Amino acid sequence: MIRHLYFHIPFCPKLCPYCSFYVETGAKNKTTRFLEALLRHVESAGDAHELRPETIYFGGGTPSALTCQQLEYLLGGLRERLDLRAMREWTFEVNPATVRADKAKVLRDDVLYAVRQKHQDLLTQLAVSIQGYLAIDLVRKNNLELIKGVDRATTTTISALRTAVIVAQALANQKLVLDQITALNTTTANLIESTSQLLATQGVAIQRQSAEATIGIQSLQRSFDNVYQAMDSIDTFKVAALDSMKQTIGTLQGEIDKAQSYLTRVRVSDGKSTSGNDLNLSL
């Protein structure tokens, strides 16, 4: 399984005298063909090997020399061809002279959002696991106390308990049958009534719909407006979600750090419990 990938983007605005890597300058007409070939190579590598990257590094050259459209094409193609569920880190070499606000937004939306979302998911899973461990430990201790309580409740006879259970089951079965009969009668009555109403109105409604069945241009315009509004809302949400996920990650990390002392207390308590005399709980 391959967990770490490096992608070399060999294009640069100019050749630096100290650079010893393979680069090309003034090759804008080759960029699209290079990206297409790179994605095809990823597909063929995926057929030969299991690709589940945890880190991806884009080097060069100057990867940030790609246009916004080329960045979206490259990153989108990698998302379609790679299993990114285990991703922990994206690294992208950047020349500040080649980055504008629109290009920075593409990198943030396509790279930072996915990594921060994965970080939040991992911390959430860890927090839930710790909480579950503490809760199960409390349940176990409560069960021990319940066993002691049952042992003390010797004044309640088994026969009286059996009688109460039989009566409760009988009453529950009676209530179940009664509810089923009532539900059947109600459903039948409602079905008969609704069928008669449909017979009275459906014929006229069908003829009216057949005569008036057209698609209004205003409805189409409103539909397009709703689609545009939804796309704008998604972009706005992603930008706002970055800060929200950052705060969530901080909160979860704090809770996990705080839970360490409680985990230590549970382990110490369990060690003391096992060192004592065994308790005979047989009835």
N, C-alpha and C positions, 0 to 999 in steps of 0.2 A: 504494500500500500504506500502510495506517495503522499506525504503530508506537507511538503514545502515546495513551492514553485517560484521560479524566477523567470520574468519576461523581459527580454532585452529590446528596447525601442531605440534603434540606432540613428535617429534623426536629430540634428542639431542645427540651430541658426548659423553657427560658425564653428570652426575647428579650433579648440584650445590647444596651445603648444604643449601643455603638460599631460594631455589625455592620451592614454595608450589603448583605449577601447576601440572597437570597430564602430565607426560613425560615418554618416553621410550628410553632406550639407547641400542645400539647394535641390533636394530630391522630393519636392512636394507631390509630383506626379506618381511617385512610387508608394506613397504612404497607404493609400486605400488597398492596393494590391498586397502590400506587406501585412496589413491587419487581417485581410481575408485569408492569406496563407497561414498566419499565426493561429487563427481559429480552426482552420482545417487540421493543423498539426495537433492542436489540443484534442480534437475529435479522434484522430488516429491514436494518440497516446492513451486516450480513455478506453479505446477498444483493447489495447494491449496491457494496460495496467489499471489498477483501481485508484482513481484520483479522488482523494478526500482531503483537500488542503486545509491546514490550520493556519498557515501564513503564506502570503503572496507578496512578492517584491517586484516592483517595476523599476528597472534601471536603464541606463543608456550610455551614451546618447543623452537626450533630454526628453523624457516621457511627457513633460508638461508642454512641449512644443506642439503636441497634437491639438487639433481644433476641438471645440465642444462637441461637434457632431461625431468626430472620430473617437473621442473619449467615450461618449454614450454608446457608440457602436461596439467598441472593444469591451467595455465593462458589461454591457448587456449580453454580448455574445458569451462571455465567460460565465455569467450567471446561468445562462441556458445550458451550458455544456458541463459545468462542474457541480459537484455536491458540496455546497458551502455551509452545511449545517454545523461543521466543526470549526469554522473560521474564528480565529482569535485576533489576527492582526493583518492589516493591509499597509504596505509601505510603498510610497510613491515619491521618487526623486523629482524635485521641482526646482526650476530656475525662476526666481522671482520676476525676472524681466519678461517671462512668457506667460504669466498668470494674470488674468483679469477677474472681475467679480463674477461674470457668468461662468467662467471655467472653474473658479473656486466653488461655486454653487453645485456644479456637476459632481465634483469630487466629494463634497460634503454629503450630498443627497445619496449618491450611489455607493460610497465607501464608508464614511463615518457613521451614517445611519444604521447600516447593516451590522457593523462591528459593535456599536453601542447597544443595539438591540440584543445581540448575542450575549454581551457581557451582562446585561440586565437579566436575561433568561437564566444564565448560569447562577447568578447570585440569588435569584428567586428560588431556583431549585434547591440550592444549598440552604437557604433560610427555611424553606418548607420542610426539608429533611431534618434539620435541627429541631424545629418546632414539633415535628412528629415524634422524634426520639424522646423529647421531654414529656410530651403528652402520654405516650405509651408507658413511660416509666411511672407517671402518676396513676395511670389506670391499673398497672400491676400492683402498686402499693395499696390502692383502694380495694382491689380484689382480695388482698390478704386481710384487710380489715373486714370485708364482707364475710369471708370464711369464718373469722372469729365471731361475727355477729350471728351467723347461722348456728354455730356451736352453742351460743348462749341462749338461743331461742328454743330450748328443749321443752318448754311448756305447751307449745303448739303441737298437737298430735297429727300424725301422718294421715289418719282417716279423715279428720276435719279438713285438712288441706286438699285431699283427694275429692271430697264432696264439693268443696267450693270450686275446684277446677271443673268438675263435671257440669255443675250448674252454670258456670260462666260460659262454657263451650256450648251448652244447649241454648242459652239465651242469645249468644252470638249467632248461632246457626239460624234461629228463628228470625232474628233481625235481618240477616242476610237474605233469607227467602222472601220476607215481607218487602224489603227494598227492591228485590228483583221483580216481584209481581207488580208493585207500584210503578216501577220504571217501564215495564212492558206495556201496562195499560196507558200510561201517559204518552209513550212513543207512538202507540197505535192511534190514539185519538189525534195527536198532533199531525201524524202522517195523513190521516183521512181528511182533516181540515185543510192542510196545506195543499193536498192534491185537488180538492174541490176549488180552492182559490186559484190555483194555476189553470184549471180548466176554464175558469171564468175570465181570466185576464190574458192568458198566454197567446191565444189565437190572434187577438187584436195587436198585442205587442210585437208578435213576429211579423205581421204584415206591415206595421209602422216601421220597424227596423229595416225590413227589406226595401221599403220605399225611400228611407232616409239615410241609408248606409253610405256615407262619404267621409273622407278625411279632410278636415279643414286645415287651411294653411296656417292659421293662428295656433292650432294645436301642435303642428309640426315645429313652428318657431319656438313655442314654449318648451317643447321637448328638447330642442337644441340648446336653449338657454339653460335648462336644468343640467344637461350634460356638461356644458362649459363651466357652470357654477360648481359642479361636483369635482371637475379636474382642478379648478383653482383651489377648492377647499382642501383637496388631498395635498397639493404642494404646500399650502399654508400650514396644514397639520404636521407635515414632516419637519418643517422648520421649527415649529413650536415644540414638537415631540422631542427634539434633541435636548433642549434644556430640561424638559420634564423627566426624560430618562436619566439625565445626569444627576438630577436631584434624587430620583428613585434609587439609582445605584449607590449614591452616598448614604441614603437612609438604610438600605439593605445591608451595606457593608458595616454600618454602625451597629445594627441589630445583631449581625453575625459575630462581630467582635465582642459585644456585650454578652452574647449567649455562651461564650467560651467559659466564663466563670461558673455559670449554671451547669454546664456540662461537667466541669471539674467536680462540682458539689455532688452531682448525681453519681459519678464514678466513685468518689470517696465514700458516699453513703452505701453504694452497692458493695464495696469492699468490706465495710464494717458489718453489713448484714450477713454476708456469707461466712464471716469468721465466728459468728455466734453459734449457739446450739441449734440443731435442727428442731423445727416445730412439728409435732405429730398432729396432723389435721384430719386423720381418718375418722369417719363417722360410723 
